[in-house]
């Protein structure tokens, strides 16, 4: 039995079952064009992957925002206007701590 004959039998069966014509045409389309079903599955996989990636992007944005907030707080504590100065000033602070430990007698 060829696919056209199967399609006709599906259409008749759908009518007998009282299914709407749209459902019948969808089933017939799946019989006559199985590649469309595969394409729909691929499309759903892409949609699922897109949802996963959007969730991951949101998580990364939240992490970035948190890191920027910490960076701003460090800049404020070190009284620097540029993020590039954080490391420089932090080294200076650490060097001063080492110098103070060296100069002050242990208690």
C-alpha positions as CSV (number, residue, x, y, z in Angstrom):
1,X,0.0,0.0,0.0
2,X,1.5,3.4,-1.0
3,X,1.5,6.4,1.2
4,X,-1.3,8.1,-0.8
5,X,-3.6,5.2,-0.1
6,X,-2.7,5.3,3.6
7,X,-3.3,9.0,3.7
8,X,-6.8,8.5,2.2
9,X,-7.6,5.8,4.8
10,X,-6.4,8.0,7.6
11,X,-8.7,10.8,6.3
12,X,-11.7,8.5,6.2
13,X,-10.9,7.1,9.7
14,X,-10.6,10.7,11.1
15,X,-14.0,11.6,9.6
16,X,-15.5,8.4,11.1
17,X,-14.0,9.3,14.5
18,X,-15.3,12.8,14.3
19,X,-11.9,14.5,14.4
20,X,-11.6,17.9,13.0
21,X,-10.1,18.3,9.5
22,X,-7.0,20.0,10.8
23,X,-6.1,17.0,12.9
24,X,-6.6,14.8,9.8
25,X,-4.4,17.0,7.6
26,X,-1.7,17.0,10.3
27,X,-1.7,13.2,10.5
28,X,-1.7,12.9,6.7
29,X,1.2,15.4,6.5
30,X,3.1,13.2,8.9
31,X,2.5,10.2,6.7
32,X,3.3,11.9,3.4
33,X,6.2,14.1,4.7
34,X,8.0,12.3,7.6
35,X,10.9,14.8,7.2
36,X,8.6,17.5,8.6
37,X,8.1,15.5,11.8
38,X,11.9,15.2,12.1
39,X,12.3,18.9,11.4
40,X,9.7,19.6,14.2
41,X,11.7,17.4,16.6
42,X,14.9,19.3,15.6
43,X,13.1,22.6,16.1
44,X,12.0,21.6,19.6
45,X,15.5,20.5,20.4
46,X,16.7,24.0,19.4
47,X,14.0,25.7,21.4
48,X,15.0,23.6,24.5
49,X,18.7,24.4,23.9
50,X,17.8,28.1,23.6
51,X,15.9,28.0,26.9
52,X,18.9,26.4,28.6
53,X,21.3,28.9,27.1
54,X,19.1,31.8,28.2
55,X,19.0,30.4,31.7
56,X,22.8,30.1,31.7
57,X,23.2,33.6,30.3
58,X,21.0,35.0,33.1
59,X,23.1,33.1,35.7
60,X,26.3,34.6,34.2
61,X,24.9,38.1,34.2
62,X,24.0,37.7,37.9
63,X,27.5,36.6,38.6
64,X,28.9,39.5,36.6
65,X,26.7,42.0,38.5
66,X,27.9,40.6,41.8
67,X,31.5,40.8,40.8
68,X,31.1,44.4,39.6
69,X,29.5,45.3,43.0
70,X,32.5,43.8,44.8
71,X,34.8,45.6,42.5
72,X,33.0,48.9,43.2
73,X,33.3,48.3,46.9
74,X,37.0,47.6,46.7
75,X,37.5,50.7,44.7
76,X,35.7,52.7,47.3
77,X,37.7,51.2,50.1
78,X,41.0,51.8,48.3
79,X,39.8,55.3,47.2
80,X,40.6,54.6,43.5
81,X,38.7,55.8,40.5
82,X,39.8,53.2,38.0
83,X,39.5,49.4,38.3
84,X,43.1,49.1,36.9
85,X,44.4,50.9,40.0
86,X,43.0,48.2,42.4
87,X,45.9,45.8,42.0
88,X,48.5,48.7,42.3
89,X,47.0,50.1,45.4
90,X,46.4,46.7,47.0
91,X,50.1,45.9,46.5
92,X,51.0,49.2,48.2
93,X,48.7,48.3,51.1
94,X,50.2,44.9,51.5
95,X,53.8,46.3,51.2
96,X,52.9,48.7,54.0
97,X,51.6,45.9,56.2
98,X,54.8,43.9,55.7
99,X,56.9,47.0,56.5
100,X,54.8,47.7,59.7
101,X,55.3,44.1,60.8
102,X,59.0,44.4,60.2
103,X,59.3,47.7,62.1
104,X,57.1,46.9,65.0
105,X,58.4,44.5,67.7
106,X,56.4,41.4,68.2
107,X,54.1,41.6,71.3
